[in-house]
Structures are given as structure tokens and as C-alpha cells.
Amino acid sequence: MDIDTKHRSLTKSELHLMNLLWDKGEGTVNDLIEMMPEPRPAYTTVLTVMRVLTKKGVVEATPQGKAYLYTPLMTREEYTKGFMEETRNTLFKGSFSKLLLFFAERERLAADEVEKIVALLKKNQQGTNNEEETNKN
């Protein structure tokens, strides 16, 4: 699913509840509240946020007795992809390398993390080189 992050960007509270839903798969307001640490928010507070998420088209609300069962309409990966694309496009002028450099300059990475990143970049570069060769022929 290609999400429009301008219309579906999530607030901190919405994202917190979405993370609980993504972890659980689906749940009622009471299910979500039970997953939260103390002090837990009021039922009406969580219900209000879930209604907003439903209006945004991020979750589906299915009647279940007196309550609703909420199910995510996008995966965490789909949301993250859209969010990161929007971040890259708006803050880094569409440049992946600027985004990567931003984090690389600020994070202390373990040697194995650096090796994984370098391996992925080399694999990506080889894929690009193979495409260029195919296009030349």
C-alpha cells in the first residue's frame, strides 16, 4: 500500500497505539490499554485516538459487541517506508546519501553494523552496475 504521509502522518500518541496494534495484530481499546504501562490513559482518551486513526484510514474498526475491534490497514514497514521517503524528500531534498550521511555522522556504529551497511551498499552498487550493462546492450 502506498501511503500518503501528508494525509496519514501520525502523531506521537497515534504512533504509540499503532505500534501496539502492529505488535498484537488487532485489538479493542481495552486490549490496547492492557498493553500499556502504568499510569494507563483513560478509556475515552484511547478511544478518541483510535477514532482519529480510523478517520485517517490507517485502521479498520469492526463492531464486536459493544466495542470495536481495530485492525491495521497498513504494515509497520509500509508506514515506515512512506515516512522515510517523505523525510528524505522534504528534509534531504530527495538525496538518500544526504540522509545516510546525516545519521552516519551522528551515530556510533559497531564494527558489525558498519560491515552490514557496507555490504548492502556494495550489493546495491553491483545491482546498479548490472542494470547499466543491460541497458548498454
N, C-alpha and C positions, 0 to 999 in steps of 0.2 A: 504494500500500500504506500503510495507516495503521499506524504502528509504535507499540508501547507502550514508551516510553522508560524506564519504570521497570524493565522486564524486559530491555530491549535497550540500555540506555545503555552506551557504550563507554569503556573506559579509554584512557589516552593511547597505550599500545602497540597496542591493538586499532584505534584510530582511525588510527594511522600506517599499519598494514597495510591497512586498508580504503581509505585514500587511494591507496595503491599499486595495489590491486585496481581501484578505480574508474578510475584513470588507464589501466591496462592492459586492463581488461575481464574478464580471467580470468588465472589463473596458478598454477603449482605453488609449493611452498615455495622451491625453487631459483630460480625466476623472480623471486620477491619479494626474496630475498636479493641477487640480482644487481643489483637496482634501488636497493639501499641503499648509502649512502656508507660508507667505511671509518671506524672498525673495524666490520665487519659482525657481527651477532649469530650465535650458533651455530644450526645447523640445527634442533636439538631445541627451542631457545627459540622460534623462529618456528613450528615445528610445533605446540607447545603452545598458542600464541595462536590459531592457525588452528583447532585443535580446539575451543577455547572459543567462537570465533565461529560455528562450525558448531553447537554445542550451543545457542547463543543464537538460532539460526535466522536469522542475518544473512548467512551464506554457505552455499553448497551444495558438498559435496565429492563429486566424481565420480572413481571409480578410473580411473587411467591408468597401466597397467603396475604398477610397484612404488610409484608415487607417487599423489597425488590432485591433480586439477585443481579449484581453488577458483573459484567464480563468485559474485559478489554477488547477494543476493536482494532488495536494495533499492538505489535510486539514492542518490547523494550528496545530491540535493535532497530526497528523501523522508526521509532521516535528519536532515538539517538542519532541515527543517520540523518534525518531531516534537521535536527537541532544543530548538528555539527556542520552540515552543508550551509545552513543559514549563518552560522558563526563564521565559517570560512569566507563566505561571500560578503558579509557585512563588515566584519572586523579586519579581515586579512585580504580584502579586495580580490577574493577568489583564489588566492595563492595557497596551495597546500604546503609548499615549502616554508612560507612565512609562518603558517600555523604550527608546523612541526618545529621550526626553529624557536618560536616563542616558548614552547614547552621545554625543548631541549636545553635552552639557556637557563631555565629556572628550576629544573628538576635534577636531583641527584639519582642517577640510574645505576643499578647494579650491573656488573660486567655481563651477566647472562641476559639481562634486558637489552643492553646495547647490542649484543650479538644477534638477538632475535630481530631487532629493528633493522640492523644492517642486512641480515639475511632476507628479510621481507623487501627491503628497498632494492637489493640486487635482483631478487626474483621479479619484481615489478619492472625493473630496467631491462631485464632479459626479455620479458614479455613485450615491452615496447620495441626493442630491437628486432624481435621476430616479426612483429607486425610491420615494421618499416621494410624489412626484407621481402615480406609477402607482397607489400604494395608496390615495390620496385619491379617485381616480376610480372 
